[in-house]
Amino acid sequence: MPEKVSIRIDKEMEEYIRQRTTDLRIATTCEGPLIFSVKISPPKPTDLFMEVGERKVYISAIQAPLLRVIDARILPRCAIEKRRQ
């Protein structure tokens, strides 16, 4: 079972996470850490996790020690563009 961690979450991102219909995962990408639905980026056995309301946010073991805050910088571009509409 993944280890539970606590990382500060910006209010805007907390709301974003609570509104999702699936759990999420912060993955390592060529653009840095990005947050995706677990349907797109399933959790790995090495991931850590935290709970935000009823949602679990899995965090790549590579990213977990580097993350100081979960904020809008980890949203994929398509999510940012959709929020602007």
C-alpha positions in Angstrom: 0.0 0.0 0.0 1.3 3.5 -0.9 2.7 5.7 1.9 0.5 8.7 3.0 2.2 12.1 2.8 1.2 15.7 3.5 2.0 18.4 1.0 0.5 21.9 1.1 -2.2 22.5 -1.5 -3.2 25.9 -2.8 -6.9 26.7 -2.3 -7.6 26.8 -6.1 -6.1 23.4 -6.6 -7.9 21.9 -3.6 -11.2 23.0 -5.3 -10.0 21.6 -8.6 -9.2 18.2 -7.0 -12.5 18.0 -5.1 -14.5 18.7 -8.3 -12.9 15.7 -10.2 -14.8 12.5 -10.6 -11.7 10.3 -10.3 -8.6 10.1 -8.2 -5.6 11.9 -9.5 -1.9 11.3 -9.9 1.0 13.7 -10.0 3.4 12.2 -12.6 6.9 13.0 -13.8 6.8 14.3 -17.4 9.2 16.0 -19.8 7.5 19.3 -18.7 8.0 18.5 -15.0 5.3 17.3 -12.6 1.8 17.3 -14.0 -1.5 16.1 -12.5 -3.7 13.6 -14.4 -6.7 11.4 -13.8 -5.7 7.9 -12.7 -7.5 6.8 -15.9 -4.7 8.4 -17.9 -1.8 7.9 -15.5 -2.5 4.9 -13.2 -0.8 4.8 -9.8 2.4 2.9 -9.5 3.3 0.7 -6.5 6.1 3.2 -5.6 3.8 6.2 -5.4 2.9 8.0 -2.3 -0.6 9.5 -1.7 -2.6 12.1 0.1 -6.3 12.5 0.5 -8.2 15.7 -0.5 -11.8 15.3 0.5 -13.0 12.1 -1.1 -10.2 12.0 -3.7 -6.8 10.4 -3.4 -3.9 12.1 -5.1 -1.1 9.7 -5.9 2.3 11.3 -6.2 5.3 9.9 -8.1 8.0 8.8 -5.7 10.4 11.0 -7.9 8.3 14.1 -7.5 7.2 13.7 -3.8 10.5 14.9 -2.2 10.6 17.9 -4.6 7.1 19.2 -4.3 6.6 22.0 -1.8 3.1 23.0 -2.8 0.5 21.6 -5.2 -0.7 24.6 -7.2 -1.9 25.4 -10.8 1.6 25.0 -12.2 1.1 21.2 -12.3 -2.1 21.4 -14.4 -1.6 20.2 -18.0 -2.0 22.9 -20.6 -5.3 21.4 -21.8 -6.8 21.8 -18.3 -5.6 25.4 -18.1 -7.1 26.3 -21.5 -10.4 24.6 -20.6 -10.6 26.7 -17.4 -10.1 29.9 -19.3 -13.2 29.2 -21.5 
